[in-house]
Amino acid sequence: MVTAFQNTQVLLLAAVLLAACLAKLTVREPAANASHRVHGVPVPAGLARLTALRGNRGMAVGLGLGEGVLGLALLVTSHLSVRLATTVVFAAATWVVGELRVRRPDAGCGCFGGLSPRRVERRSVVRAMLFTGAGVASLGAPMAGLDVLRDVQAQVWLVLAVEVALLAALSPELAAVLERGGLPRCPRTSTPCERRRSPIGETYATLFNSPAWVEHENVITSAVPLDVWREGCWRFVVFPARVAGRSLEVVFAVSTAERDRTVRSALTAPDAHDLSAIL
């Protein structure tokens, strides 16, 4: 059973890489994803360069071709170097998706080209982690993908069916595929965080229950904020604070997303709010 599971991971990863290659080559990503600012708030330099590169058509094609080559290699050879390269690729993708979810709530992951324009959700991060785990499991697989298909076993099909069903549930791209195919889809929709109505009470509830609030609560000198404003997917709340005899301000950035809201914070001098340092 263990061998069948390992061989199944080779087939799964090959299929995913080839599908990602096809999507990147045929479905263009919206150019807006390469923006270096989110509603006036500067994006951290590293992620700005990352999203700019991803929005470049030549880079998307090159990445897609690389994924295609890796997927074909998984099918025709069982060499350890191919398995290691696959695992490293998915591990890197997991890191990128995790960073985008925290720091670029407006941007899609681009995992499947233009089919992935929606903001990164927790399920996208979980999916990337599962792919990385599948890569690790494939390291010990004795057969190449085509050999598994030639000598297919009932156990392989069973495991593959379960994994495909799980990954379909974790893939927001499925709705985009159904739309392009003209098929009806589940009516569940998600309003973009920058346009979603976010009551101030919701912001305070998220803030007061966050680790960021607990970290700074003891230095805050007033329960009344000095300033509150919203920039796209974030609402900023500023409180006066006193640290080591110095008068400072604590700036909290509270996500306005529908789910998985995060809170980030920074201590700043009065009237010197560096939003890029917070985000």
Summary of the structure (lengths in Angstrom):
residues: 279
radius of gyration: 22.2
end to end distance: 46.0
largest distance: 73.7
contacts: 848
relative contact order: 0.13
helix: 56%
strand: 13%
